[in-house]
């Protein structure tokens, strides 16, 4: 799961259908990628960022839930 991507999509009202159209993928593929069950390809990540979130970094957008939890352990 990619909580930052999910949160930013919610803020900008971007749906999975928007990603489907942008990336020309089917809904099940996008769903698997958003839930972390299938990996994103770097060109897909770059296209999403450029099209919808140019102000945000790839590292931020595609940080996994596990990475965020690991970072918070080190901050405490």
Helices and strands as residue ranges (DSSP letters): H 3-12, H 16-23, H 27-34, H 42-52, H 58-61, H 65-75
